[in-house]
Amino acid sequence: MLDEFWKKLTTFLNEVCLNLGPETLSYWASCFKLGLEDEDPRRMYRPIEYLRSLINTHATGNTFLETSRWYLLQTITNFEWRVPSIWCSINEQAKELLDHPYKAIRERITIVLSLSLTFDVTLPNGQSTRHPDVNQFIDMIRVRLQQAIEVYEKTPLANVSGQVVEIDPEARKALNFIETVIQLHTHLFSKCLQPIKKAIIRIFPYLCEIESIVANDDFIRKNLTITRMCVAMTYLHKHFMEELIEQLEQVCSSPKWHARRAA
């Protein structure tokens, strides 16, 4: 009987999600949030799986609807650390969309991604191992960030031919990724219980390297300053401090850094 009821309810919810609007989104988000609140995730696996499936759908071209799905997915945070497999699944999907063409969707994805990494913590009896690993994730981001920097530096974002301005798609994707990484880094510090990891220290030089790339965009440049300040304002254990000093020395010895200072 419950399966039959859920089948009918799924049809109804699908219709709801296809017709969400600015006036109704917050109400449906509250509906899911309150419906999942203080519940055992083992008994709520149907709505959890339904919410997770919202990001499986193909792109519709409707930015608001796609953003809304990610917004509704955030209600899974009610279960916090108790749904590690769901967080891992979300993390795997979201990390492939960091260069999404629509800024609003990228912003929502960074919030969900930071939430998925929140529960990678060191416990008194050892390291949490069932949740997405922050070090592995940030190291993957660092490699992709280096690639994005190389693409952007080699390819001009805009080519002007007469009165026609052409935007290079690869350079645009690279800049989208760079902007998203900056936002994600900031969200990690605002949402994670233990934001400082070795990988966060390792990616810091790249956050310095991209300064020249975002120099002409006041909004991104301001966010970059904020995200680097997050590291400066965080309590660091001695071994993290030593590693950060090594990375800062690497930045200061970089030819790019000296070129910017000379300019």
WOBEL-V919504 format. One record per residue. N is the residue number from 1. RES is the residue in one letter. SS is DSSP state (H for helix, E for strand, C for the rest). PSI is psi in whole degrees, 0 to 359 (none if undefined). NEAR is the number of other ideal C-beta (glycine too) atoms within 8 Angstrom. Layout:
BEGIN
N:RES:SS:PSI:NEAR / N:RES:SS:PSI:NEAR
END
This chain:
BEGIN
1:M:C:319:4 / 2:L:H:320:5 / 3:D:H:320:6 / 4:E:H:318:7 / 5:F:H:316:8 / 6:W:H:326:9 / 7:K:H:316:8 / 8:K:H:321:8 / 9:L:H:324:8 / 10:T:H:318:9 / 11:T:H:318:8 / 12:F:H:315:8 / 13:L:H:324:9 / 14:N:H:319:8 / 15:E:H:321:8 / 16:V:H:313:9 / 17:C:H:337:12 / 18:L:H:346:7 / 19:N:C:24:6 / 20:L:C:146:11 / 21:G:C:169:7 / 22:P:C:331:5 / 23:E:C:335:4 / 24:T:C:343:8 / 25:L:H:312:12 / 26:S:H:327:6 / 27:Y:H:318:7 / 28:W:H:327:11 / 29:A:H:318:12 / 30:S:H:323:8 / 31:C:H:311:8 / 32:F:H:317:12 / 33:K:H:312:10 / 34:L:H:328:7 / 35:G:H:332:8 / 36:L:H:349:13 / 37:E:C:134:7 / 38:D:C:31:3 / 39:E:C:157:9 / 40:D:C:121:5 / 41:P:C:336:10 / 42:R:C:333:5 / 43:R:C:350:6 / 44:M:C:27:11 / 45:Y:H:332:8 / 46:R:H:305:7 / 47:P:H:328:10 / 48:I:H:313:14 / 49:E:H:325:8 / 50:Y:H:314:10 / 51:L:H:319:12 / 52:R:H:326:13 / 53:S:H:345:8 / 54:L:H:331:12 / 55:I:H:4:11 / 56:N:H:344:6 / 57:T:C:152:7 / 58:H:C:155:3 / 59:A:C:134:4 / 60:T:C:345:7 / 61:G:C:353:4 / 62:N:C:103:6 / 63:T:H:319:9 / 64:F:H:316:10 / 65:L:H:319:11 / 66:E:H:320:12 / 67:T:H:322:12 / 68:S:H:322:11 / 69:R:H:317:12 / 70:W:H:327:15 / 71:Y:H:316:10 / 72:L:H:325:14 / 73:L:H:332:13 / 74:Q:H:341:11 / 75:T:H:346:11 / 76:I:H:342:13 / 77:T:H:345:7 / 78:N:H:328:10 / 79:F:H:354:12 / 80:E:H:236:6 / 81:W:H:356:8 / 82:R:H:359:6 / 83:V:C:60:10 / 84:P:H:323:10 / 85:S:H:325:7 / 86:I:H:316:11 / 87:W:H:322:13 / 88:C:H:318:12 / 89:S:H:315:9 / 90:I:H:317:15 / 91:N:H:317:13 / 92:E:H:320:8 / 93:Q:H:317:10 / 94:A:H:324:13 / 95:K:H:344:11 / 96:E:H:356:6 / 97:L:H:18:10 / 98:L:C:345:16 / 99:D:C:26:11 / 100:H:C:141:10 / 101:P:C:338:6 / 102:Y:C:124:9 / 103:K:H:318:7 / 104:A:H:322:9 / 105:I:H:319:13 / 106:R:H:319:16 / 107:E:H:319:9 / 108:R:H:323:11 / 109:I:H:321:14 / 110:T:H:325:13 / 111:I:H:313:12 / 112:V:H:319:13 / 113:L:H:316:14 / 114:S:H:325:14 / 115:L:H:323:11 / 116:S:H:338:13 / 117:L:C:358:14 / 118:T:C:327:9 / 119:F:C:15:11 / 120:D:C:90:12 / 121:V:C:157:8 / 122:T:E:120:6 / 123:L:E:164:7 / 124:P:C:331:2 / 125:N:C:15:3 / 126:G:E:188:6 / 127:Q:E:138:6 / 128:S:C:128:11 / 129:T:C:351:5 / 130:R:C:347:6 / 131:H:C:165:13 / 132:P:C:137:11 / 133:D:C:120:7 / 134:V:H:316:13 / 135:N:H:314:9 / 136:Q:H:317:9 / 137:F:H:311:13 / 138:I:H:325:13 / 139:D:H:322:10 / 140:M:H:318:9 / 141:I:H:320:13 / 142:R:H:318:12 / 143:V:H:315:8 / 144:R:H:327:10 / 145:L:H:319:14 / 146:Q:H:318:9 / 147:Q:H:319:9 / 148:A:H:320:14 / 149:I:H:315:14 / 150:E:H:318:8 / 151:V:H:314:12 / 152:Y:H:323:13 / 153:E:H:333:7 / 154:K:H:333:5 / 155:T:C:121:10 / 156:P:C:141:6 / 157:L:C:319:9 / 158:A:E:136:8 / 159:N:E:123:7 / 160:V:E:122:7 / 161:S:E:101:6 / 162:G:C:240:4 / 163:Q:C:7:2 / 164:V:E:129:6 / 165:V:E:118:7 / 166:E:E:130:8 / 167:I:E:124:8 / 168:D:C:123:11 / 169:P:H:324:6 / 170:E:H:319:8 / 171:A:H:323:13 / 172:R:H:317:11 / 173:K:H:320:12 / 174:A:H:316:15 / 175:L:H:322:12 / 176:N:H:316:14 / 177:F:H:316:13 / 178:I:H:315:16 / 179:E:H:320:13 / 180:T:H:321:14 / 181:V:H:320:11 / 182:I:H:314:15 / 183:Q:H:318:13 / 184:L:H:317:13 / 185:H:H:318:13 / 186:T:H:317:12 / 187:H:H:326:12 / 188:L:H:321:13 / 189:F:H:334:12 / 190:S:H:340:7 / 191:K:H:331:9 / 192:C:C:145:12 / 193:L:C:325:6 / 194:Q:C:79:8 / 195:P:C:330:10 / 196:I:C:117:10 / 197:K:C:168:11 / 198:K:H:323:8 / 199:A:H:328:13 / 200:I:H:322:14 / 201:I:H:320:13 / 202:R:H:331:12 / 203:I:H:349:13 / 204:F:H:316:14 / 205:P:H:328:11 / 206:Y:H:329:11 / 207:L:H:338:12 / 208:C:H:323:10 / 209:E:H:328:11 / 210:I:C:3:13 / 211:E:C:319:10 / 212:S:C:333:8 / 213:I:C:321:10 / 214:V:C:10:13 / 215:A:C:331:7 / 216:N:C:1:3 / 217:D:C:106:7 / 218:D:H:321:5 / 219:F:H:312:6 / 220:I:H:320:11 / 221:R:H:320:11 / 222:K:H:317:8 / 223:N:H:324:12 / 224:L:H:318:13 / 225:T:H:317:8 / 226:I:H:316:9 / 227:T:H:328:14 / 228:R:H:327:11 / 229:M:H:333:8 / 230:C:H:320:12 / 231:V:H:317:13 / 232:A:H:329:6 / 233:M:C:0:5 / 234:T:C:142:9 / 235:Y:C:129:3 / 236:L:C:131:8 / 237:H:C:163:7 / 238:K:H:316:6 / 239:H:H:328:6 / 240:F:H:321:11 / 241:M:H:318:9 / 242:E:H:319:8 / 243:E:H:322:11 / 244:L:H:320:12 / 245:I:H:320:8 / 246:E:H:318:8 / 247:Q:H:322:12 / 248:L:H:323:9 / 249:E:H:322:8 / 250:Q:H:318:9 / 251:V:H:315:12 / 252:C:H:337:7 / 253:S:C:359:6 / 254:S:C:135:10 / 255:P:H:325:5 / 256:K:H:320:8 / 257:W:H:316:11 / 258:H:H:325:8 / 259:A:H:319:8 / 260:R:H:320:9 / 261:R:H:323:6 / 262:A:H:327:5 / 263:A:C:none:4
END
